[in-house]
Amino acid sequence: MITKKPLFYWILHKYRGLQFLLLFLIVSSLFFKVFPLEMQRKIINIAINLRKLELLYLYCGLYMGAVLIAGLIKYYINWLQAIIGQKILIEMRRELYNHVLKLPLQFFHRTQTGIIISAMTSELNAVGTFLGGALAIPISSILTFLAFLGFMIYLNPVLGILTTLIYPFEFIVIPMLQKRYNILNRSRVHTVRSMANLVNESISGIHEVQSNSSFQLEQGKLDYYIKKLYRTMSKLFIFKYGIKFSNNFFQSLGPFLLFLIGGYLAINGQFTIGALVAFLSAYEKVYDPWKEMIEYYQMYQDAQVRYRQIMETFDSSERTLLEIPENKEAITLQGTIEARNLGFQISSDVQLLEDISFDLEAGQHLALIGFSGSGKSTLSHLLSQLLNYTDGTLKIDGHEVNSLSKLDIARNISVVSQQPFIFTGTVNDNLLYSCVALRLAGITEELPGREKVLAMMREVGLEADVIRWGYRSVLPLEKAQQLADKILSMRRIIHNTLRDEFDGVVEFYDSEAFLEYSTIGQNIIFGEYTGNYSSDYLLNRKDFLNFLKQTNLEETLLVLGRNIAETTVTLLHDMREDDFFFQGSPMEPGEYDSYAGIIKKLQKTSLINLRKNERHDLLKLALLYIPGKHKIYTLPAKLRSAIIKARHIFLYEIEKINLEQCRDGTIQQHILPIEGHEETQEAPLSTFTPYCTSQYLFNHTLLDNVLFGTVIDREVLRDSLGALAIRHFSEQGLLDEILEIGLDFHVGSKGDNLSGGQKQKVALARALLKQTPLLILDEATASLDNQSQTQIQKYIDSRLKGNTTVIAVVHRLDMISGYDHILVMRAGKIVESGTYDKLLNQKGVLYGLINET
């Protein structure tokens, strides 16, 4: 088991070839480390003493050459050491992650999520960093130390031995300090884990925190760990820097002895100056590997502490799940279930299930009902091997459930829980999750086709949701190119067939009409740059500013901006702290003070005397004004006509677009080329998209492109006109396109973009697409409305009866009449068992439950 492997197992059994190469490089580098010291001695004693330039150049060249080669080898050693560490870390993380995924549910119930995340990420990173040099550093340091020490003894045996006598003292002092440091470090790791778990818990439960305004409560919990960590770190630093002080002291003690004794010998002619310089250099060098050994010892102790704590975290005494069958392929079951005296206890005094016995033929449907806490979900977990029963027997087709491998379970059983987990990704990713897992395991060869996925989506009532997701999607450019013709066909259906129904609900783009629910800027240019209208972009374009002057719109818009600003500042003076009241104005709450300053200035001067940035702000306010939305000011009819007239000039003279051709549809859909736009939906700044009926709006949602206008009443559109449009799209064979787009909708982290009911529908479709002989439903429709529950129950009764064994924990008693067998549970025991009619005729517990409801 991975949790029993010692730390050095990963070094001695992994990547031996690379480690031998590393050792070879270390040994090879020793010569080039010592050789420069000999050159130092010869440079002083021979070249300089004899005044021979050619020897000086030779020795200096050899010195630099050896230094360069030693540096390059060291560089490669460091790189190779880091690579080995990362490779070992990858294997360790993979094996540990695989081990964690196979641990039984009880482990995850008692182990905090924050601890698991911290152990698998930051703590394991520190261990991996150590493992890269676990062999290289001590071997390199010892060999280098011995090489330099040997050179020192070669220069002067007495002095060499004397200067090394200080190192035994370090062997005594440093480990003493390190031992105390390790104790504190373990406490630090534990505190950091607890803090990480607290933060993870608070973020996961952010809805509860915010709804209860429990900010001070959660802050108080964090403060406890912050203070505890501070106290631990304060003590830790005492020993950490105590170790560093000891190292520095002993490092300085060596040169003291060298200068004292070596200087005495040199003065008395027993030691040459060149030898003294070389000896001093060697001593400085000999301390480097010694220092590395001290640091290595500290790293080893820290890594050992982390490693043991990580492995102890995941060292579960419970039975680890068997991933694949032993010496055989995964079996295929029919679905016959036999339970005898089945029991489950989580401790010696807590018995959750007791003496459960029943039989179920393959293809039959069993309903589990009963009181809250009666053990229904626990029994379903035992059937799916999410929990391991502790008493009795539970067999499927004669096979003990506890003896089956996880691959056996996955091949034959699908499970849908009351609160299913949705993975980050698209709807389609989640629907095919189980099928992809089976294909990777070699159980199936092909994934369900798109038609099958769409059909299953309809069966569980997910179609309307997927259509909404499709409508809300902004297509990538490549997808837009593929579907542009079909989307424009949908647009023609809306405009040619359903225009009257949508009148008053959508304001369609019309080049001859003023758009009440579009900004003044969009009204003028009748289109967009880069897919999103930006007033700042327009006001930074010289051609646009010149156009405003030529059409006499600049002063008109400045007056409009002033009037909007003046009205907003006056009316909202006492309500400027409330964002709600700014909904009727294009002014943002944070801009109030700036515009108030401009209005105050205009009381003393005219518009023409304003600074450039002030005029820019007033023009911006005017361009962002939406007459149909911003009721704080009424736009004069004369200005509406002037804007429509200016629109034609802008499109024709600046963008070279003929609106007559636009209306005739001769301008074809314009989709940006993909080149140079990897993974982006944005166009170059120079790209202009006009509001032409045959023009695809590449940075808009599918709904925007289909409607080709601004939605005025979303509620009416959603409640009545949406279904009307869908019916017409379906008749034209266009509906599947919307559904396919909707399947690519991103569900967010853990499905946060989905409602509880939508998550259950996705989970149901995911399980049913897997097509296993057994299906376990643990209140799998509890979050759905009655109509959706009834639809799914009809599918189960009509399509699965006779070919799929179904075990369902049911909370709605009006839906159990179609089940072949019913178990009524209370306090972990079966109190009634039989068919629906039989139990009703008995007038026992089930009869009482039905009549109570």
N, C-alpha and C positions, 0 to 999 in steps of 0.2 A: 504494500500500500504506500502511496506517495507520502502520506503524512509520517510514515515511520523512517523514511530515508534521511540519513544524516546530511548535513550541509555539504560536506566534501564529496558526497556521492556524485553530485552534479559536475564536479571538477574532474574526478578520476574516471568517470564512465562516459563523458561526453566530449566529442571533438578532440580525440587524442592526437590525430594527425596535426591539427592546427597547434595544439599545445606543444608537441615535439618540435615543430618548426619554431615556435616561440622560444623554447629552451635553447635550440641551436643558435638562434640570433643572439640570445643573452650571453652565451659562452663566447661567441665570435666577437662580441663587442668589448670583452674584457681587455684584450690586447690594445685596442684603440683608446681605451680609457687610461691605461697605465703608461703607454708609450709617450704621450705629451709631457709627462713628469720627467722622464729621462731626458727628453729634449731640453727641458728647462735647465736641468743640471749641466748639460753639455754646452748650452748657449752661454751660460755664465762662466763655467770653469774652463772651457776650451776656446770657443769662438771669441768671446769678449776678452778673456784673459790673454790669449795669444794674438788678439787683434787681427783675426783673419775674417775678412768680409765674406769670402766664398763659403766658409763654414757657417757663418752667421745666416746667410741666405738659405743654405741647405737645411740647417736645423730648424729655422723658422718655417720654411716650406713644409718640412716633414711634420712639424708641430701642428700647423694649420690643417694640413691634409688629414692627420689623425683625428683632430677635433671635429672636422667636417664629417668624416665617415662615422665617427662615434655618434654625432648628432643625428645623422640620417638613420642609422640603425635604431637609435632610441626613438626617433619619430615613428618608424615602422613598427617597433615593439609596442608603443603606446596605442597606435591604431589597431594593430592585431589584437592586443589585449582587450580593447573596447569592443571589437567585433565579436570575440569569443564570449565576452560577458553578455552581449545582446542576444547572441544565438542561444546561450544557455538560458537566459531570461525568457526568451520566446518559448522554449520547450517546457520550462518550469511552469510558466503561466498557462500554457495549453493543457498540460497534464493536470494541473491543479484545478483549472476551470472545468475540465471534463470530470474530475473527481467531485467537485462541488455540485454540478448539475445532477449527479447520480445519488446524492445524499437524500435520505427519506425526508418527507415533509416535516416530521417532528423537529429535525435540525433547524429548518427555516422558521418554524414557529417560535423557537427559543433563542435564535441568534439574530441580533439586530442587523438590519440591512446596511446601515452605515459602517459597521465593523467589517462586513464582507467586502464592501466596496473599497474601504481603506486598505485592507489586507491585500486585495488583489491588484491594487494600483500603486500608490506611493510607497507602501512598505516593501512590496516585492521589488520595486525599482531599485531601492537602496541595496537589497540583497544581490540583485543582478550586477550592479556596479562593482561590488566586492568580488564576485565570482570571476570576473574577467581577469583580474590580477591575482587570484588566490594562490596560484602556483608561481606565476612569473615574478611577482614582487619579492617573496621571501627568498627564492632561489637566486634571483638577480642581486638582491641586496647582500646576501651572505657571500656569494662569489666575489662581488665587487669589494666588499669589506675585506675579505681575505687577500684579494689581489693587492689592494692599497696597503694593507697591513704588512704583507710580505715585502712590498717595495720599501716601506719604512724600515723594516728590520734589515733589509739589504743595505740601506744607507747607513744605519747605525743601530745595531741590535739592542743596545742598552736603552737608548732613547725610545726606540720603537716599542719595547716592552713596557717601559714606565708610563708612556702616554696612553696605553690601553688599559691600565689598571683602574681607570675611573669607570669603565663600562659596567663592571659587576655591581657597583653601587646603584646604577640605573635599573638593573634587574630587580633590585629590592624595592626601590622607591616607586617606580612607575606602575608596576602591577598592583601595589597597595592602593594607589590613587585610582587606578583603572577599575578595580573591584567595586569601589564605592560609586564610581561613575556609572557602571553597568546597572547597579540597583536603581539609581535615579533614572537612568535611561528607560528601563522597563516601565517605571511609573509614568514617564513622559509619554511613551507609546500608548499605554492604556488610557491615559487622559485624552490624548489626541483622538483615539478611536471613539471614545465616548462623546467627545465634542462633535466629531463628524457624524455620528449617529443622531445626535440631537438636531443638528442642522438638517440632515436628511429627513428626519421625522417631521420637523416644522414645515419644511418645504412641501413634503408629501401631503401634509394636513393643512395646507395654507387656507383652504376654504373654512375649516373650523377656526383657525387662528383669527382670520379677518372677520368672520361672522360673529365671533364672541369677543372681539376686540381684546384678545389675550396677549397683546404685545408685551406688556410689562411682565406677565407670567413667563413667557418664553424667554424674554431678555434676562430675567432672574435666573433661569436654568442655565443659560449660556454664561452668565457672569460667574456662576459657581465654578464652572470648568476653566474659565479664563483665569480666575484667581488661583485655582489649584495648579494650573499649568505655569503661571508666573512664579509661584513658590518653588515648584519643582525645578524650573529652568534657572532660577536664582542660585539654588544649591548646585545644580549641574554645572553652571559656569565656574563655581569655586573650584571644583575638581578638574574641569576641563582646562582652565587656565593655570591651575596648579601643575598639571602635567606639562603644559607648555613652558612654565617657569622653570621646572626641573630640567627639561630638555635644554633650554637656553643656558642655564647655569653650568651644566656639565659640558656643554659645547664651548663655553668660554674658559672653563677650567683647563682644558687641553692646551690651548695656545699659551696660557700662563706658564704651564710646566715646560712647554716647548721653548719659549723665550728664555725662561730662567735657566734651564739645564743646557739647552742647545746654545744659548748665548755664551754661557760659561765655557763650553767645549770649543766654540769658535774663537773666543778670545785667547784661549790657551793653545790654538793651532791644532786641535784634535778634530775639527769639523770645518769643511770648506764652506764658503758663503753660498756657492751654487748648490751644495748638498743641503744646506739649511733652508734655502728657498724652495727646493724640490720637496724637502721633508714637510715644510709648512703647507705647501700645496697639497701634498698627499694627505696630510692630516685633515685639511678642510674637505678633501674629497672623501676620506674614510668616514667622516661624520654623516655625509649625505645618505649612504646606504643604511647607516645606523638609525638615522632619523626616519628613513622610509620604513624600517622594521618597527619602530615605535608606532608610527602612524598606521602601519599595517595591523599591528596588534590591536590598536583602537578600533580600526575598521572591522577586524575580525570579531571582536567582542560585540560591537554594535550589530553586525550582520547576524551573528549567532543569536542574539537576543530577539531580533526581529523575526528571524527564520523560525525559531522555536515557537514564538507566539503565534505566527501565521499557521504553522502546522498544528499546533494545539487547538487553534480555532476550528479547523476543519477536520480534526481527528474525532470522528463520531464512532461510538461504540455500537451503534445500531447497524443493522444489516444494510450494506451498500447494494444498490440495485444492480442486477445483472443486465448489462446493456445488450449483448447479443447472445443467441442460443449457444450452448456448449456443444461443439462438434456436430452441429446439425443446422439446417436452414430453419428460418422462422416458420412456425406451424400455421396452418389455416384452420380456424375453428368454425363450427356451425352455429353455436350459441346456446347450447343446452347448459343450464346452470343448476347446481346442486349444492345446498348449504346445510351443514349438520352441526348443531351445537356451536355455532359461530360466536366468538367473543372477541372483544377488543378492550384492553385496558392500557392506560397511559402511565399508571403507577400502581403500587401495591394496594392502594385504597381508593383508586378512581377507576371504575368500570363503566365504560361508555356503552358497550353492547354486550348482551348476555343471552346465550341459548337461542340464537337465531337459526331457524331451520325452515327451508322451503325448497320447492322444485319448480323449474320453469323450462318448458320445451323450447327448442330453437324456433324462432319466428314469433313467439308469443310476446305480449306486452304486459309488463308488471308496473303497477302504480304503488309508490310508497307514500303513505299519508300518515298524519298523526299530529301530535301536539309539538309545540316548539321545544327543541332540546331533546326530542325523543330518539335521536340517532339516525334519522333518515339519511342525512348527508354523509354521516360517518359510514353507513352501510354502502352507499354508492362509491365512496372513496376506497373501501376494501375491494369492491368488485373491479375497480379500475387500477388497483395496485398502487394508488396514491398513498395508502396506509397499509401496513402489514398486520393481519389479524394475529392475535396472541393465543386464541383458543379455537378448537374445533377445526372443521375443514370447509373449504370453499372451492368448488371445482367447476371448470368450464370444459365440457366435453371430456370429463374424466381427468383433466389436468389441474393439479393444485395451482391456484392463482399465485401464491407466494413463490412457486418454483418456476414460473414463466419468466422469460427475459423481457426487457423493455421493448425489444423489437417485436416479440410475440404480441405483447399488449398493443403496441402501436398499429400493428397490422390488422388487428381484429376488433379493437374497441375505439370508439370515438366518444369524447366526453365534452359536454357543454355545462359550464357552471353558472350559478346565478350572477356572478360578477366576473365575466370572462376577461382575460387579458388580451389587449389589442397591441400588437407590436408597432413600433415606429416604422412608417413606410406608407405605401398606397393601400387602397381598399383591396385591389387585386392581389397584392403581396400577402395580405392577411387571409383572403379567401383561399389561396393556394398554399398556405403555410404548411399544413399537414401533408398535402400531396407532394410538395417539394421534398419534405423530410423523408417520405417513403421512397421517392425516386432516388435520392442520394444514398439510401440504405440498400438499394438494389431490389426493392420489393416490387416496384412498378417501373415501367419503361417510359410512359408518356404522361404528361399532365392533362387534366381535363381541358378540352377545347373551349374557345370563347363562347360558342353557342351553348355549351353545357353550363358554363359559369353564369351566363345571362339567364338561362332557364331556371337555375337553382336560386338565383337572386330574386326572381319573380315569385318562386314558390314560398319564400320566407317573408315576402312583403317588403323587400328592400328596393324595389324598382323605383318608387317615387323618391326615395332618399338619394339614390344614385343619379337620378335625373337632376335633382337640385344641385348635387355636387358637380355634375357635368356643366350645368348652366353657370356655376360660380367659377369655373376653371378658366385660366388664361393659357391658351395653347402655346407650346414652344413653336418656334418658327417652322421647324421641319414638319411638325404635325399640322400646323396651320396650312402649309402648302398642300399637304395631302387632302385635307378636308374642306378647303376653301369653297369649292364648287357646291358641295352638299350644304354647307352652312348658308351660302348665299341663296340656295334653293329654299331653305327654311325661311329666310328673310322674305323671299318673294311670296311665300304662302301667307305670312303675316300681313304684308302690305297689300297684296292683291285680293286675298280671300277673306281675311279676318280684320281688315282695317277698321270697319265700323264698330266691331265689338271692342277693339282696343282704344277707340277714340275716348279721350278723357282720362284714360289710364296711362297711356304712353304719349309723350310729345315726340312725334317722328321728326327726323331731320328733313327740313324742306328749305331749299336754297332761296325760295322767294318769300319765306315767312320768318318773322322774328321769333326766336326760340326763348320762350318765357322761363324755361327751367334749365337754361344753359347760361354760363357766365357771359358778360359783355365781350370779353376777349374771344371766347369761342364763337359768339355771334359774328364778330368782325371777320375772323379768319376762316370761319366755317370749316374747321378741321383741327388738327393737332400736330405738334412737333414731338417726335420721339414717343408717340403714343399717349403721352400725358400732357395735358395743357399746363403751361407754366407761364404766369404773368411776368415773372422775373426774367425768363428767357426772352420773351417778346420785347420787354423794355430795355434789354441789353443789345438788341439788334438795331443797328443804325438804319437799315432799310425800313424797318417797321416804324421807327420814330419819324423818319422823313415822310413816310406814307401818312402818318397821323397829321403832320403839318400840312401836307399837300391837300388833304381832304377836309381840312379845318376841324378835325376831330380832337386835336390835342387840347385846345382851350375848352372845348365842350366837356371832355372827359375830366379835365382838371376841376371844372365847376361841379361836375357830378361827384367827383371824389370829395371835394370840399363839403358839399351838401350832405353826403352820407356821413362823413366824419363829424360834422357839426351836429347833426341830428342824433347820432349815436352818443357822442360825448355829453350832450345835453340831457338825453333821456335816461342814460344808464349811469349817470354820475354817482348815484347812491347805491347802485347795484353792480358795480364793476367787479366785485369780488365773486360774483355768482356767474359761472360759465353759462348757465341755462339761458339767461336773458340775451346773450350774444348770438343766439341762434338766428335771430332776425336781422343780423347785420354781417357783412363780409369782414368786419374788423374782428381780430382775435383779442381775447381778454388781455394778453400780455402786451398788445400794441396800444392799449388805451392811453397810457401816459404820453407816448410819443405823438399820437394824433391830437391829444388835448393841447400839447405844446404848440403844434402847428396852427390849430384853431385860434389859440390865444395870440399867436404872432400875426395871424390874418386880421385881427381886430385893429391892428395898427398899420398894416401894409397890404399890398395887393398880391395876387397870385404870381405876377411876373417878377416880383422881388424875392420870391422864395429861393432857397438854395436848391441845387440840382437834386440832392437826395430827398429833400422835402417834396419837390414836384414829383419825383419818382414814386414816393409813397402814396401821394394822392391819386396818381394814375393807376397804381397797382390796386388800390381800393376800388376804383371805378371798374377796372377790368375783371375783378373778382366778384362783382355785384351780380346777383341772380334775381331778376325781378319777381319771379314766381315764388321764390323762397324767402328773400330778404324784404320783409314787409315794412322795414323801418323807413323806407323812402319809396316814392312812386315815380316811375320813369315816364317822362313826357312822350307822347305819341310821335312828336316831331323827331325826337332823337332815335326812336325805333326805325323810322323810315330812313334817316340819314345813315344808320348803321347797315341796313340792308343794301343801300346804294354803295356804300364804301366796300362792302363785302365783295361785290363783283369786281371792283377796281383792284382790290388786294389780290384776289385769286388770279385774275387775268394778267396783271402787270408784274406782280412779284413772284407768284408761283407758277405762272404760265398755264393756268387751268381754265378751260372754257366750260362754264357751267351748263351751257346748252348740251355739250357732249356728255357732261356728267349726268344730266337728266335723261339723256337718250340711252345711257348705259354703254356707250362706246369706250369709255375709260375702263380698262379691265382691272380686276382685283390686283392690288399691289402688295405682295409679300416680300419682305426684305430677303436678300440672299443670305445663305447661312455662313458663307466665308467670313472669317474674322469675328464671328459672334458665337464662340463656344459657350454652351450652357447659359445663354442669355436671351432675354426677350426684348432687349432694348435696341433701338435703332440708332444710327449715327445722328448727331445733333442737327444735321442739315436735312434730315428726312421729314417730309411733310405728308400727312395723310388727310385728304379732303373728305368731307361727309358726302360721298357719292353713293348712290344705291348699289352700285356694282363694286364698291371698294371694301375690301376686308380691313377691319380695324385690328391690326396685329397685336396691340398691347391691351386689348379689351377682353372682357370675359366673353364666353360663348353667348350668354344671354344678351349682352350689349350688342353683339354682332347680329344676332337673330332679330332682335327688336329694332335695331338701328334707330335709337331714339333714347330719350330720358324717361325713366319710369316715374310717374307722378303718384300713383296709388299702388304700392307694393302689396298691400293686403288683398285687394281685388284681383290683382295679377296672380297672386299665389293661390287664392281660394277657388277661383272660377276659371279665369282665362288660361291658367297654366294647363289645366286638364284639357281644355278645348284645343289648345295648340298641340299638345301631345297627341291627341287623337288624329289631327290632320297630318302631323309628321309621321305617325305610324302608318297611315294610309299610303303615304308616299315612300315608305320604306326607309325613312330617315332616322327613326327613333333609336335604332341600335348604335348609330354614330354617337348620339348623346350619351347613351349608356356606357359605351367604351371609354369615352372621355371621363365620365364620372368614376369609372373603376380606377382611373389613375389619380383620383383625388387623394391628397396626402392627409392621413388621419391625425398627424401630430404626435407628439411624445406620449406614448402609452394610450393613444387614441383620444387625446384631450379634445380634438375637434369633433368628436362624435358624442351623441347623447347616450344615456344608459340603454335605451331601447335599441338604438342603432348598433351599439356594441353587441347586444345579444343577437340581433339578426345576422350580423357578420359572423359571429361565433357559430350560430346554427348552420349557416350556409357552408362555413369552413368544415364542420363536422360531417354534414351530409354529402359534400363533394368527395370526401374520403371514402365513402361507400364501404364501411366495415360491417361485419355480421352482427356486431353488438353496438348499441347506442345507449349511452347513459346521460340522462338529462336531470341536472340538479337544479330544480326551479329555473329552468333555462328560459322561461318566458315571463318571469315575474315583473320585468320592467316594461313589458309591452302592453298596449291597450287591448281591450277585449276583442276587437275585430281582428287584430293581428294574431292574438293567441288562438282564436278560433280557426283562422286560416291555417296556421301551422299545425294545429291538432288534426285538422281534416287531412292534411298531407300525411301526417304520421299514420292515421287510421287507414287511409286509402292506399298509400304507396308503400308503406313499410310493413304492414301486417302480413305475416306469413313468410317474409324473407329477411327480416331484421329483428333480432331480439332487442326490445326496448325496455329499459329500466328507468322509470321517471319519478323523481320527487315532485309531487304535484301539490300546489297550494290552492288551486281552484277546484272545489269538489264537484262542480257542475260539468267538469271535463273528464271525469274518470269512468263514466259508464261504458265507454268503448274498450276499456282495458280487459284483458283476459283474466288477470289475477290481481288482487289488491291485498297489500299488507298494511294493517293499521298498527302503528307503533306508539308506545308510551314508555318513557323512562328506560330506553335502551332495550326493550323487549317487544315481541310481537304479541299484541293482545287480540287481534282478529286476523283471519286469513281466509280468502275465498273469492268467489266471483262477486260482481256488483250486486246482482239480484239476490244471491244467497245471503250476503251480509245485510242487505236492507230487510229481508224477510226475518232475519234474526232479531232485528230491532235492538242491536247492541250499540257498540261505540260509534261505528260509522253512521248508523241511523241517527244517533244523537247529534253527531257533528253536522250532518246535513240539515237536520231540522233546526239546529241552533242558528245556522247561517241563513 
